[in-house]
Structures are given as structure tokens and as C-alpha cells.
């Protein structure tokens, strides 16, 4: 019966993937987009493409408003692991403490000092306003030794060892592993030892741009993106041809700031199509044993604007594969979700536990109407299971079986229980410092099986 369940699950998932396989295409600019659900005019397609291009920058702007605090160039440390109450950034993890700083480079170079972390996993990523990780240091690079970064603004010429930022604002994200509650003081000491040396900026250097809410009119969304590209998030050279085409079709900063009826309507239809395509990204992804694997471009997207926009919605600030691998289980529901009305399980054979140099964890998220993913509040306050979860029970053959259900098991399975809501939920497995065979696709996560 178990092998039959596996076979049925695989056939359903692969059939579902095949149904969406024709969605992805490549346009003339080499940008991955999805097939349109309805015929669009040329200007409507331009609005769609502009939204896909600029959404990551707009989400970064929203993240800045939520997380920066009153001043830039200051590290703010999260002292407790994420819980169901953590709603500032979608798809949080419950393995690491975050240290975050928004860096304004208008005042000149900034110095960042990173302490020695020895065997503890640590990473510090620098993200530009397009959500690309343009520089990462930490355990993988420094092997736990102290490190120093001199960060330059976009108009500077770097010398040997210096790092030039692609945009005027940079989001610095540091992740510090916490082994247990008793380990929190030591993790806090690592956070406190991260220092910034930045020039003082006048009050007028504070952010001038505010992101419109997600519910704002489509033309307002595009107008905000246009202003952002003009001021704080200069496009890369590889984007110039693409953006020139959009401007030629009337999507200039001035036209979007004072739109006529035609542009307003084009924005509405174009953004509706863009949002549909973003939702289709997950459904159209190739499946392996029921898991959706990230594209190689994740975390440093290049011209893969559609994927960058999709990740900005459900996993803003995702790391590239060399640092961490994120795989998402493909359930039969919207956005690859599962229905908590039914129980599920995952069985890792002794030789199929994720191969990592740091750690792995399986997180469960409640799917919100907005498409955002947040931890599900449960009595056990368990939001993930991984290689450091206390009390896990392994079978006599060395295998590990994780049980996912809304109802608490009354037997030994409770030790390996991951609580879920009765509605839609999503499963994401994280693997930090993945082994080469994981990165190259020679290791695959076993399937999620309905019970």
C-alpha cells in the first residue's frame, strides 16, 4: 500500500506539472515569461514586463519600511527565533537569528567587521535593491575566522579587496545559527560583535520614497517602480535594452506620474497578467519526487525577471544555492499547497537524509490569501523539524519518518510530529552549505505521502 501511495502521488504531481509545462516561454529579450491567459496589446505587455522587472525592487522598498527603523546604517538584531507572530518578512526560518541593516551609501564607503564564529554556522549577505546577493561571507568563505568588508557606493572604483554595491541602498542580512534555547546567549554575543563604521548622514538623507500598498492602483505601482529606478535602484547594464523598449512604448517616469486613460487601463490589464504569471511560476516548475527545486538563478537572478518577482513574493532575500538550497513540496492545491484536512508523512532512509555541511530543516507555513507564507500557530510551538530537533525518533534501520497532521498523534509519532492547519499549508526544506551532489541534483528529497 505504501509503494502504491508513492506511485499515485508521483503520477498526480507529474501530470499536474505537465499540464503547466507549456506556460513558460522566452520573449525576444531573453526574459522568461509565461503564456498570456488573454491577448494583450503591446503596451499592456510592456506594463506586464515592467511590473515583473520592478516588483523585487518594490518589495525591497516595502521591506525597508517594515524593518529599517528610524535610521539607516545601524544593525538591528532579532534576539529570538521566528514564531507564528513573526509577520514582517514572508517565509521566515526558525533556525537562525537575523541581524539586519539597511545601508545608505550616499555618504560614502562603509566598513563592516565580522567576528570569528568558529564552528557555528554564520553568513552575512549583501543584497542590492533588486534583491540580488552580490556578496556573501561567513562560514563557507572564512571558515569561522574574523573578516572585514569595505563597501563602496555604485559610482566608486573599487581597489583590490573592496566591494562595490550595484545600488545606493544595500540590505545586509546576517544569519547566526542557534543550536538550542540554551545557546541563545552565545548567539547574541556573535550578533553584538558585528560592527558598522559608516559616515554620518544629514536628516535629509533619510528615505524619500515610500512604497504604495499592494492594493494600490496598478498605475501607482508602476509609477513607484519608475521613481525607484531613477533614484535608488539603478538598473544593471544588462537591463538597458529591455528598459529602453518599455520607455519607447510610453512607460516613462513622467507618463506614469500623470497617466492618461489608455496607460491606466494598460497598467490594470498588464499587472493582472503579471500576477497570474507569478502565481504560475510554482505550478510550472519541474518536479522531482514531488518537490520543486529552485532555478540556478535564485539569489542572483540576472535577467530572469519573472523568477525574481516570484521569489520576492514568497521568499524575499533568498540565498543562492552555493550557500543554501530551498526546495518546496508540490502539493495539489494553489501555489503547490497541501490540505491539512489529510495527514501526510515523509520518510528519509538512512542514506537519504539531506547532505549538508551546516544543517537542514523542514518548515511548515500557512498559506495566506496574499500568497505570503507564515508559520502556523500551534500548541507545540513547533514550526520546523530538522537535524537539530531534540527528541527525534529514528527507526531501527536508521530511517527518519516525519508526520504532518492537524491532529496530535497519541503514540510514539508525536516525537516526529510537525503540526499543520486544517487549511492550506506549504512545506519548504532548507539545506545550508549543501553538498556538491545536492547542488548538482544528484541528491533528491524523498516525496511527501498522503496518509
C-alpha positions as CSV (number, residue, x, y, z in Angstrom):
1,X,0.0,0.0,0.0
2,X,2.8,2.4,0.8
3,X,4.5,1.9,-2.6
4,X,1.1,2.4,-4.3
5,X,0.6,5.7,-2.5
6,X,4.0,6.9,-3.6
7,X,3.3,5.9,-7.2
8,X,-0.2,7.6,-7.2
9,X,1.3,10.7,-5.7
10,X,4.1,10.9,-8.3
11,X,1.7,10.4,-11.2
12,X,-0.7,13.1,-10.0
13,X,2.1,15.6,-9.4
14,X,3.9,14.9,-12.7
15,X,0.6,15.1,-14.6
16,X,0.0,18.4,-12.9
17,X,3.4,19.7,-13.9
18,X,3.0,18.5,-17.5
19,X,-0.3,20.5,-17.7
20,X,1.7,23.7,-16.9
21,X,4.8,22.8,-18.8
22,X,3.7,24.9,-21.8
23,X,3.3,28.0,-19.7
24,X,6.9,29.1,-19.8
25,X,8.4,30.7,-22.9
26,X,11.2,33.1,-23.7
27,X,10.5,36.6,-25.2
28,X,12.7,38.5,-27.6
29,X,14.7,40.0,-24.8
30,X,15.7,36.6,-23.4
31,X,13.3,37.1,-20.4
32,X,11.4,34.1,-19.1
33,X,7.7,34.8,-19.1
34,X,4.5,32.7,-19.1
35,X,2.0,32.4,-21.9
36,X,-0.7,35.0,-21.7
37,X,-4.2,34.0,-20.5
38,X,-5.7,36.6,-22.8
39,X,-4.4,38.6,-25.8
40,X,-2.7,41.8,-24.7
41,X,-1.8,44.9,-26.6
42,X,1.8,45.8,-27.0
43,X,1.5,48.5,-24.3
44,X,-0.2,46.1,-21.9
45,X,2.6,43.6,-22.4
46,X,5.0,46.4,-21.7
47,X,3.2,47.1,-18.4
48,X,3.3,43.4,-17.6
49,X,7.1,43.2,-18.2
50,X,7.8,46.4,-16.3
51,X,5.9,45.1,-13.3
52,X,7.8,41.8,-13.4
53,X,11.1,43.7,-13.7
54,X,10.4,46.2,-10.9
55,X,8.5,44.1,-8.4
56,X,11.6,42.8,-6.5
57,X,12.8,46.4,-6.0
58,X,9.3,47.5,-4.8
59,X,9.2,44.6,-2.3
60,X,12.7,45.5,-1.1
61,X,11.4,49.1,-0.6
62,X,8.5,47.7,1.4
63,X,10.8,45.5,3.5
64,X,12.9,48.6,4.2
65,X,9.9,50.4,5.5
66,X,9.0,47.5,7.8
67,X,12.4,46.7,9.1
68,X,14.8,49.6,9.0
69,X,13.7,51.6,12.0
70,X,14.3,55.3,12.4
71,X,17.8,55.4,11.0
72,X,20.0,53.7,8.4
73,X,23.5,52.3,8.8
74,X,22.6,50.6,12.1
75,X,22.4,46.8,12.8
76,X,19.2,45.7,14.4
77,X,19.3,42.2,15.8
78,X,16.4,39.8,16.2
79,X,17.1,38.2,19.6
80,X,14.5,35.4,19.4
81,X,13.8,32.7,16.8
82,X,10.8,33.4,14.5
83,X,7.4,32.2,15.6
84,X,3.9,32.4,14.2
85,X,3.8,36.1,15.4
86,X,6.7,37.0,13.0
87,X,5.0,38.7,10.1
88,X,7.5,41.3,8.8
89,X,9.1,39.1,6.1
90,X,7.4,36.2,4.3
91,X,8.8,32.7,4.7
92,X,10.9,33.2,7.9
93,X,13.1,30.4,9.3
94,X,13.3,29.2,12.9
95,X,16.9,28.1,12.8
96,X,18.9,31.3,12.7
97,X,18.8,34.7,14.3
98,X,18.8,37.6,11.9
99,X,20.8,40.7,12.1
100,X,19.7,43.3,9.6
101,X,21.0,46.7,8.5
102,X,19.9,49.0,5.7
103,X,23.0,50.8,4.4
104,X,22.7,54.2,2.7
105,X,25.9,54.7,0.6
106,X,25.1,58.3,-0.3
107,X,27.6,59.4,2.4
108,X,30.5,57.2,1.1
109,X,32.1,53.9,1.9
110,X,31.0,51.7,4.8
111,X,33.2,49.3,6.8
112,X,31.7,46.1,8.1
113,X,33.5,43.9,10.7
114,X,32.5,40.3,11.2
115,X,33.7,38.4,14.3
116,X,35.2,34.9,14.5
117,X,32.4,32.3,14.8
118,X,34.4,29.1,14.9
119,X,32.2,26.1,14.2
120,X,28.9,28.0,14.4
121,X,27.2,28.5,11.1
122,X,27.1,32.2,10.1
123,X,26.6,34.1,6.9
124,X,26.4,37.8,6.0
125,X,24.8,38.6,2.7
126,X,24.8,42.0,0.9
127,X,21.7,42.5,-1.3
128,X,21.1,45.2,-3.8
129,X,17.7,46.8,-4.2
130,X,16.9,44.3,-6.9
131,X,17.2,41.5,-4.3
132,X,20.4,40.1,-5.7
133,X,23.0,38.7,-3.3
134,X,26.1,40.4,-4.8
135,X,28.5,39.5,-1.9
136,X,28.3,36.8,0.8
137,X,30.8,36.0,3.5
138,X,30.7,33.7,6.5
139,X,31.3,30.0,7.4
140,X,31.6,28.9,3.8
141,X,34.2,31.6,2.9
142,X,36.0,32.4,6.1
143,X,35.8,29.0,7.8
144,X,34.8,30.8,11.0
145,X,37.6,33.4,11.1
146,X,37.0,37.1,11.6
147,X,36.5,39.1,8.4
148,X,36.3,42.8,7.2
149,X,34.4,44.3,4.3
150,X,34.9,47.8,2.8
151,X,31.7,48.5,0.8
152,X,31.7,51.3,-1.8
153,X,28.8,53.2,-3.5
154,X,27.9,52.5,-7.1
155,X,29.8,55.4,-8.6
156,X,33.2,54.4,-6.9
157,X,36.1,52.5,-8.4
158,X,37.0,49.6,-6.2
159,X,40.6,48.7,-5.3
160,X,41.7,45.1,-4.5
161,X,39.6,43.6,-1.8
162,X,36.9,46.3,-1.9
163,X,33.3,45.6,-2.8
164,X,31.2,48.0,-4.9
165,X,27.5,48.0,-4.4
166,X,25.2,47.9,-7.5
167,X,22.6,50.2,-5.9
168,X,22.7,53.2,-3.4
169,X,20.9,51.2,-0.8
170,X,22.0,47.8,0.4
171,X,20.2,45.3,2.7
172,X,22.7,43.4,4.9
173,X,21.3,40.2,6.2
174,X,23.3,38.2,8.7
175,X,22.2,34.7,9.8
176,X,23.5,33.2,13.1
177,X,22.7,29.5,13.8
178,X,21.1,28.8,17.2
179,X,21.5,25.2,18.4
180,X,19.0,25.4,21.3
181,X,17.4,27.8,23.7
182,X,20.5,27.4,26.0
183,X,22.6,28.6,23.0
184,X,20.9,31.9,22.7
185,X,23.4,34.0,24.8
186,X,26.3,32.7,22.8
187,X,24.5,33.5,19.5
188,X,23.7,37.0,20.9
189,X,27.4,37.5,21.5
190,X,28.1,36.8,17.8
191,X,25.4,39.3,16.8
192,X,26.8,42.0,19.1
193,X,30.3,41.6,17.6
194,X,29.1,42.6,14.1
195,X,30.0,46.3,13.7
196,X,29.4,49.0,11.2
197,X,31.6,52.1,10.6
198,X,29.6,54.5,8.3
199,X,29.8,58.2,7.7
200,X,27.2,60.4,9.4
201,X,24.4,61.4,7.1
202,X,22.1,64.5,7.5
203,X,18.4,64.1,8.2
204,X,17.7,64.9,4.5
205,X,19.4,61.6,3.5
206,X,16.6,59.6,5.0
207,X,14.5,57.6,2.5
208,X,12.3,59.9,0.4
209,X,10.4,57.1,-1.4
210,X,7.5,55.2,0.1
211,X,6.2,52.1,-1.4
212,X,2.5,52.0,-2.3
213,X,0.4,49.3,-0.7
214,X,-0.2,46.0,-2.6
215,X,-3.8,47.1,-3.0
216,X,-2.9,50.5,-4.7
217,X,-3.9,51.1,-8.3
218,X,-1.7,49.3,-10.9
219,X,-0.6,52.6,-12.4
220,X,0.5,53.8,-9.0
221,X,2.6,50.6,-8.6
222,X,4.4,51.2,-11.9
223,X,4.9,54.9,-11.1
224,X,6.6,54.0,-7.9
225,X,8.8,51.5,-9.7
226,X,9.8,54.1,-12.2
227,X,10.8,56.6,-9.5
228,X,12.8,53.9,-7.7
229,X,14.8,53.0,-10.8
230,X,15.6,56.7,-11.3
231,X,16.8,57.4,-7.8
232,X,17.8,54.5,-5.6
233,X,17.9,51.3,-7.7
234,X,19.9,52.0,-10.9
235,X,19.4,49.2,-13.5
236,X,22.3,46.9,-14.4
237,X,23.9,47.4,-17.8
238,X,22.4,44.1,-19.0
239,X,18.9,45.6,-18.4
240,X,19.3,48.7,-20.5
241,X,18.0,47.3,-23.8
242,X,15.0,45.8,-22.1
243,X,14.0,49.1,-20.3
244,X,14.6,51.2,-23.4
245,X,11.9,49.2,-25.2
246,X,9.5,49.8,-22.4
247,X,10.2,53.5,-22.3
248,X,9.7,53.7,-26.1
249,X,6.2,52.3,-25.5
250,X,5.4,55.2,-23.2
251,X,6.3,53.8,-19.8
252,X,8.4,56.8,-18.8
253,X,8.5,58.2,-15.3
254,X,6.6,61.4,-16.3
255,X,3.9,59.5,-18.2
256,X,3.3,57.2,-15.3
257,X,3.2,60.1,-12.8
258,X,0.4,61.7,-14.8
259,X,-1.2,58.9,-16.7
260,X,-3.9,59.2,-19.3
261,X,-6.8,56.7,-19.6
262,X,-5.0,54.4,-22.0
263,X,-2.0,54.0,-19.8
264,X,-4.2,53.5,-16.7
265,X,-6.1,50.7,-18.4
266,X,-2.9,49.1,-19.8
267,X,-1.4,49.0,-16.4
268,X,-4.5,47.3,-15.0
269,X,-4.5,44.6,-17.6
270,X,-0.7,44.2,-17.7
271,X,-0.3,43.8,-13.9
272,X,-3.2,41.4,-13.7
273,X,-1.4,39.2,-16.2
274,X,1.9,39.6,-14.4
275,X,0.4,38.5,-11.1
276,X,-1.1,35.5,-12.8
277,X,2.3,34.5,-14.3
278,X,3.9,34.9,-10.9
279,X,1.4,32.5,-9.4
280,X,2.1,30.1,-12.3
281,X,5.8,30.0,-11.6
282,X,5.4,27.4,-8.8
283,X,2.9,25.4,-10.7
284,X,5.0,25.3,-13.9
285,X,8.2,24.3,-12.1
286,X,9.6,20.8,-12.9
287,X,9.0,18.3,-10.1
288,X,11.3,15.6,-8.9
289,X,9.7,13.1,-6.4
290,X,7.1,15.8,-5.7
291,X,9.5,18.6,-4.9
292,X,10.0,21.9,-6.7
293,X,13.7,22.8,-6.9
294,X,14.8,26.4,-7.2
295,X,16.3,27.6,-10.5
296,X,20.0,28.1,-10.6
297,X,19.5,31.8,-10.8
298,X,17.9,32.1,-7.3
299,X,19.5,34.7,-5.1
300,X,21.5,36.3,-8.0
301,X,18.8,36.4,-10.8
302,X,20.5,38.1,-13.7
303,X,17.8,38.8,-16.3
304,X,15.4,36.1,-15.0
305,X,12.9,38.8,-14.0
306,X,9.8,36.6,-13.7
307,X,11.6,34.3,-11.2
308,X,13.0,37.3,-9.3
309,X,9.5,38.7,-9.0
310,X,8.1,35.3,-7.8
311,X,10.8,34.8,-5.2
312,X,10.2,38.4,-4.0
313,X,6.6,37.5,-3.2
314,X,7.2,34.2,-1.4
315,X,10.9,34.2,-0.3
316,X,12.4,37.7,-0.4
317,X,16.2,37.7,0.3
318,X,16.7,34.1,-0.6
319,X,20.3,33.0,-0.7
320,X,22.0,31.4,-3.8
321,X,22.4,27.7,-4.0
322,X,26.1,27.7,-3.0
323,X,25.1,29.0,0.4
324,X,21.7,27.3,0.9
325,X,19.2,25.2,-1.1
326,X,15.4,25.7,-0.7
327,X,13.1,23.0,-2.0
328,X,9.3,23.3,-1.9
329,X,7.0,20.3,-1.8
330,X,4.4,20.4,-4.6
331,X,1.0,19.8,-3.1
332,X,-2.1,19.6,-5.3
333,X,-3.6,22.9,-4.1
334,X,-3.0,26.5,-5.2
335,X,0.7,27.6,-5.1
336,X,1.7,24.0,-4.5
337,X,-0.1,23.9,-1.2
338,X,-1.4,20.9,0.8
339,X,-4.7,20.4,2.5
340,X,-4.4,20.0,6.3
341,X,-7.7,18.0,6.3
342,X,-5.5,15.0,5.5
343,X,-2.3,13.8,7.2
344,X,1.0,13.4,5.4
345,X,4.4,11.8,6.0
346,X,8.0,12.0,4.7
347,X,10.4,9.1,5.2
348,X,14.1,9.6,4.9
349,X,16.1,6.4,4.5
350,X,19.4,6.3,6.4
351,X,21.2,7.3,3.2
352,X,18.6,9.9,2.1
353,X,18.9,12.5,4.9
354,X,19.9,15.8,3.2
355,X,23.7,16.0,2.8
356,X,24.9,19.4,4.3
357,X,27.9,21.0,5.7
358,X,25.9,23.0,8.2
359,X,22.3,22.0,8.9
360,X,18.9,21.2,7.3
361,X,15.3,21.8,8.4
362,X,11.8,21.2,7.1
363,X,9.5,24.2,7.8
364,X,5.7,24.3,7.6
365,X,3.9,27.5,6.6
366,X,0.3,28.6,6.5
367,X,-0.7,29.9,3.0
368,X,-2.2,33.4,3.4
369,X,-4.7,34.9,0.9
370,X,-1.9,37.3,-0.3
371,X,0.3,34.4,-1.2
372,X,2.7,35.1,1.7
373,X,3.8,32.3,3.9
374,X,4.0,32.5,7.7
375,X,4.4,30.0,10.5
376,X,1.3,28.2,11.7
377,X,0.5,28.9,15.4
378,X,0.2,25.5,17.2
379,X,0.1,24.3,20.8
380,X,3.5,22.6,20.5
381,X,5.1,25.8,19.1
382,X,7.0,23.6,16.6
383,X,7.4,25.3,13.2
384,X,10.1,23.1,11.7
385,X,11.8,19.7,12.1
386,X,15.5,19.2,11.3
387,X,18.7,17.6,12.2
388,X,18.9,19.5,15.5
389,X,15.3,18.9,16.7
390,X,15.5,17.4,20.2
391,X,13.8,14.0,20.8
392,X,13.5,12.8,17.1
393,X,13.0,9.1,16.9
394,X,14.8,7.1,14.3
395,X,13.8,3.6,13.3
396,X,16.0,0.6,13.9
397,X,17.1,0.7,10.3
398,X,18.3,4.3,10.7
399,X,15.4,5.9,8.8
400,X,13.6,9.0,9.9
401,X,9.8,9.5,9.3
402,X,8.2,12.9,9.8
403,X,4.5,13.0,10.5
404,X,2.4,16.0,9.4
405,X,-1.1,16.4,10.6
406,X,-3.6,18.8,12.2
407,X,-4.4,16.4,15.0
408,X,-1.7,15.5,17.5
409,X,-0.6,11.8,17.4
410,X,-1.3,9.9,20.6
411,X,1.5,7.4,20.0
412,X,5.3,7.5,19.5
413,X,4.9,9.5,16.3
414,X,4.4,12.6,18.4
415,X,8.2,13.0,18.7
416,X,8.4,13.4,14.9
417,X,5.2,15.4,14.6
418,X,5.0,18.6,12.5
419,X,1.6,20.3,13.3
420,X,-0.3,21.8,10.4
421,X,-3.5,23.8,10.0
422,X,-6.7,22.3,8.6
423,X,-6.5,24.6,5.6
424,X,-3.8,25.2,3.1
425,X,-0.1,24.9,4.1
426,X,3.2,24.8,2.3
427,X,6.4,22.7,3.1
428,X,9.9,24.1,2.5
429,X,13.1,22.3,3.2
430,X,16.3,24.3,3.8
431,X,19.8,22.9,3.5
432,X,22.7,25.2,4.5
433,X,26.1,24.6,2.9
434,X,24.6,21.8,0.7
435,X,27.0,19.1,-0.5
436,X,28.0,19.3,-4.2
437,X,25.8,16.3,-5.1
438,X,22.8,18.3,-3.7
439,X,23.7,21.4,-5.7
440,X,24.2,19.3,-8.9
441,X,20.9,17.4,-8.5
442,X,22.4,14.0,-7.7
443,X,20.6,14.1,-4.3
444,X,16.8,14.4,-4.1
445,X,14.5,14.8,-1.2
446,X,12.0,11.9,-0.8
447,X,8.3,12.5,-1.5
448,X,5.6,13.8,0.7
449,X,3.0,10.9,1.0
450,X,-0.7,11.4,2.0
451,X,-1.7,9.1,4.8
